[in-house]
Amino acid sequence: MIFIDTDIFVIERLFPNDERYIITNEFLNNDLVDKCTSIFNLFELLGIASFNLNIAELKKLLKGFSEVYDIKILFPETSYESPDAFIEQLFHDVFEKISLKMSFSDALILSVAEENYCSKFVTWNVKHFKGRTDIPVKTPAEMLKP
């Protein structure tokens, strides 16, 4: 699966004048199969978009996100013996990432991508992830190259 980071959706949705918009849009509209992102990315996008969209537009974005982008939403692994075990493992995984000098939200997001064995991680913020995961980290521009 090809994991797509929040910044890609933020540029496409909210910043049409960004110099990366055309490439971002081309990447998102490419015929890639197995695109995915995490529930944390979706809510990060909603939080950012809440400054520009009204409540009806936010609800529409939330409800229709996976259909609009033809993308699978990934959740943290929950097959643990108890809710306490789930939380303990989640925080353990996140702390491991934070110890590599990552923000909390980036650590959460990367943990989900790794749990789901994603084959690529696409972001404009390569420096936030490269060297902190075995998943190849690429920009949308790099993904569009033949």
N, C-alpha and C positions, 0 to 999 in steps of 0.2 A: 504494500500500500504506500502511496505517496502522501506524506503528511504535510499539510499546509498551515503555516503559522498565521496568527492574528493579523500581523501587519499587512499581509497581502489583501485581506478582506477590507481592512480599514482604508487603504489607498483606493481600492476599487469602489467602495461604497461612499466615501466621504471626501475624497481629495482628487477630483477629476483634473485639477491643475497641477498636480504633482508630476515632476519630470519622469517618474517611473510608472505613471498611470497607464500609458499605452501598452507597455510590455506586460504589466500586471494584468490588464484586461485580456490581452492576447493569451497569456498563460492560462488564466482561469477559463477562457473559452476554447482552449485547446481540447483535442479529443483524448485527453488522458483518461485512463481507466483506473479504478481503485483509488480515487482521491478520498482523503479523510482529514479530519481535524478533531480536536477534543471538545468535550462539553465545556472545558475551561476556556478554550479559545473563543467559543461562541459567546460565553458570558463576558469575557474580556471585551469582545467587539461590542456587545450590547451596552456595557458600561461606558465605553468611549463614545458610541453613537448616541447615548442618552443626552449628550450636550447639544446635539444637532437635530434629533428626531423627537416628535411628540409620542405620547404613550401608544397611540394606535399604530404608528409606524414601527415602533419598537416591537410591539406584539406581532405585527406582520412579519418582521425580520426574524423573530424567534420561531414562529410557527412554520414559516416557509423556507427557512435557511437551507435545509438539506435538499429540497427540491430545486430551488433557484440555482444552487451551485452543483447539483448532482453529486453530492458528497455524503459520505458516511460520517456520522458523529460517534466518536469513540469515548468510552467511559473508563474510569479506572477499574482494574480487575477487582471483583467483589466476591470471588468464590473462597471466602475464608470461613472458618468455623464460627466466628462471632463478629459482631460489629466492632468490638474492641480490637480484635486481631486485624481487621481491615484497616482501621485507623492507624494502629501501630505500624503496620507494614507500609502504608501510604506515607506516613511521616518519616519512616526510616529511609525509604527510597528518595523522598524529597530532600531530606537532610544530606544524603550522599551527594546529590547534585549541588546543593547549596555550598557544600564544602569545596566544590570545584569553582567557586566564585560565580554563582548564578543567582538571579533574583528568585524570590519565592514562586512567582507566577511562571517564569520560564522553567523552573525546576519541576513544577507540577505538570506542565505541558509536556516536557521532554520525557518524564516518567511514563506518561500514558503512551506516547509514541513508541517508547522502547518496549513496554509491556505487550504492545500489539504487533511487535516485530515489523515496524514500518521499514520500507526499503530505501526511502529518501525522505529528507526533511527540507521543505522549501520555505525560505524566508529571505527578506531583505536584510535582516539582522544576523547575518552569518557569524559575526564575531561573538554573539551571545551564546552560540551553540557549538561551533567548531572546536574540536579538541576536548569536548566534554561528553561525547557520545561516539559510538561506533557507527551510527547511522550517517551516511554521506549527507552533508549539508550543502545545499545549492541555492542560488538565487533564481527567480523566475527567468531571468535572461539566460542563465546557464542551462536551464531546463529546456529552453526553446531552441538551443543550438542543435544542429543535426548530428 
